[in-house]
Amino acid sequence: MRQFFSLILVLAVLLSAGCVEEETANTTATTAPTSLAMPAVTGTSASGPAATPTPPPAEMAYLAGITCALGDKSEAAYHCNGDVRIRSGAYDEVQIIATYADNNTFRSGVVSLGGNDAVSKSFFLFPDLKYQGQTPKYFVRLDRTVYPVIMSGDGGVAWSNILPPQEATE
């Protein structure tokens, strides 16, 4: 009962805070005080309607063997390569995205995975030479949805429902 009273008191304070108006200097009419109506509390939860549950995070794709090095024939060509594999389904557009600390973003070519195609393919990124030795944040775009990758060593897992999925703009 004591918790219920505290909850009612907190709700009253929160609701009355939104009812306060600023006083203006040019107003000559007086306003009647407003009454505060408390909403009826039903059920066991006073926090409002139940929110739709978010599905648990799911593994969407896997990155493996990511290595970055200077090119074999030219010292000016810095590249990163690795393998991408999807867990299930078929995607017409799979792309790896690397974002560095200064928000500069590099994208791999687009490949199809799953269905009649292979479920694993190699990818290549060509970041600027100034990023040599830096580790970017990786993302995997599956069709129009971008998923963040949690890295572990030279690979990682793209998860759904860790962050709100973003629609790809390109």
C-alpha positions in Angstrom: 0.0 0.0 0.0 2.9 2.3 0.8 4.4 1.8 -2.7 1.0 2.5 -4.3 0.7 5.8 -2.4 4.2 6.8 -3.5 3.4 6.0 -7.1 0.2 8.1 -6.9 2.2 11.0 -5.4 4.9 10.8 -8.1 2.2 10.7 -10.8 0.5 13.8 -9.3 3.7 15.7 -9.3 4.5 14.7 -12.9 1.0 15.6 -14.2 0.9 18.9 -12.3 4.2 20.0 -13.7 2.7 20.0 -17.2 -0.2 22.1 -16.1 1.8 25.2 -15.1 1.7 28.2 -17.5 4.0 31.1 -17.6 2.5 34.3 -16.3 2.4 37.1 -18.9 2.6 40.8 -17.9 -0.1 42.0 -20.4 -2.8 39.6 -19.0 -5.5 41.3 -17.1 -7.9 38.4 -16.7 -7.4 35.9 -14.0 -7.6 32.2 -14.6 -9.4 29.7 -12.5 -7.2 27.1 -10.9 -7.3 23.8 -12.9 -8.2 20.6 -11.2 -6.0 17.6 -11.4 -7.7 14.4 -12.4 -5.9 11.2 -11.6 -6.1 8.4 -14.1 -7.7 5.2 -12.9 -5.1 2.5 -12.3 -6.2 -0.9 -13.5 -4.4 -4.3 -13.4 -1.1 -4.8 -11.7 1.0 -2.4 -13.8 0.6 1.4 -13.4 3.3 2.1 -16.0 0.8 2.2 -18.9 0.0 -0.1 -21.7 2.3 -3.0 -22.2 4.9 -2.4 -24.9 5.3 -4.9 -27.7 8.2 -7.1 -26.9 11.3 -6.8 -29.0 12.6 -10.1 -30.4 15.9 -11.2 -29.0 19.1 -10.4 -31.0 19.7 -12.9 -33.8 22.9 -13.6 -35.8 22.4 -12.4 -39.4 25.8 -12.7 -41.0 29.4 -13.7 -40.2 32.7 -12.0 -41.1 35.9 -14.0 -41.0 39.6 -13.7 -41.9 39.6 -9.9 -42.2 43.2 -8.8 -43.0 44.4 -5.4 -44.1 47.7 -4.8 -45.9 49.4 -2.8 -48.5 49.0 -4.1 -52.1 51.3 -6.7 -53.6 52.3 -4.7 -56.7 52.0 -1.1 -55.4 52.8 0.3 -52.0 50.1 2.9 -52.4 47.1 0.4 -52.6 45.9 -0.3 -49.1 43.2 -3.0 -49.0 41.2 -5.1 -46.5 39.7 -8.4 -47.4 37.9 -11.3 -45.8 34.9 -13.6 -46.1 31.2 -12.9 -45.5 28.7 -15.7 -44.8 25.0 -15.4 -44.1 23.2 -17.6 -41.6 20.0 -18.3 -43.7 17.8 -17.0 -46.3 18.6 -15.3 -49.6 19.8 -11.8 -50.1 20.2 -10.0 -53.5 22.5 -7.3 -52.1 25.1 -8.1 -49.4 27.7 -5.4 -48.7 30.3 -4.9 -46.1 30.7 -1.3 -44.7 33.7 -0.1 -42.7 33.5 3.2 -40.8 36.6 4.7 -39.3 36.8 7.0 -36.2 36.5 10.2 -38.4 33.2 8.8 -39.9 34.8 8.2 -43.2 33.1 5.1 -44.7 34.3 2.5 -47.2 32.0 0.0 -48.9 32.7 -3.4 -50.6 31.2 -4.5 -53.8 27.6 -5.9 -53.7 27.2 -9.7 -54.0 24.2 -12.0 -53.8 24.2 -14.7 -51.1 21.8 -17.6 -50.4 19.1 -19.2 -52.4 20.7 -20.5 -55.6 23.9 -18.6 -54.9 26.7 -19.5 -52.4 26.2 -18.6 -48.8 29.8 -17.4 -48.4 31.9 -15.1 -50.6 35.0 -13.0 -50.3 34.8 -9.2 -50.0 37.4 -6.4 -50.6 37.5 -2.9 -49.2 40.0 -0.2 -50.3 40.4 2.4 -47.5 42.7 5.3 -47.8 46.3 4.7 -46.9 46.0 7.0 -43.9 43.8 4.3 -42.1 46.6 1.8 -42.1 46.8 0.2 -38.6 43.4 1.5 -37.5 40.5 -0.8 -36.8 37.1 0.4 -38.2 33.6 -0.5 -37.1 32.1 -3.0 -39.5 28.5 -3.2 -40.6 26.8 -5.7 -43.0 24.0 -4.5 -45.3 21.6 -7.3 -46.2 19.3 -5.9 -49.0 18.2 -2.6 -47.5 18.9 -3.2 -43.8 22.2 -2.5 -42.1 23.3 -4.6 -39.1 26.2 -3.8 -36.7 29.1 -6.3 -36.4 30.5 -7.2 -33.1 34.2 -8.1 -33.8 36.3 -10.8 -32.1 39.8 -11.1 -33.4 39.8 -11.1 -37.3 36.1 -11.9 -37.6 32.7 -10.9 -36.2 29.0 -11.5 -36.1 26.4 -9.1 -37.5 23.4 -9.0 -35.1 19.9 -7.9 -35.5 18.0 -6.0 -32.7 21.1 -4.7 -31.0 20.5 -1.2 -32.4 17.5 -0.1 -34.3 18.1 -1.3 -37.9 18.9 1.4 -40.3 17.5 1.6 -43.8 20.3 1.9 -46.4 20.2 5.2 -48.3 22.4 4.1 -51.1 
